[in-house]
């Protein structure tokens, strides 16, 4: 096929209508290809966040269950995080300067 035959086949109204249709739906439509790609990326990121938070929730639930049953761990958390002490103890907090 030479160049003139290709041009003659491309030079009809159906080709132009199809070309306009494709351009419209790829770039100009409300749900165009670029927005679809962007939304797919956002969805993928949100799914990764959901998986991360589900894993964190599972870890926290296991820690809470251990905390309910293990009194030594309960005492350790109370002393380290909440600065609690027994009645006959004195706690010295040493702060370091950076």
Secondary structure, DSSP 8 states (H G I E B T S, - for coil): --HHHHHHHHSSHHHHHHHHHHHIIIIISTT-HHHHHHHHHHHHHHHHHHHHHHHHHHHHHHHHHHHHH-HHHHHHHHHHHH----TT----------
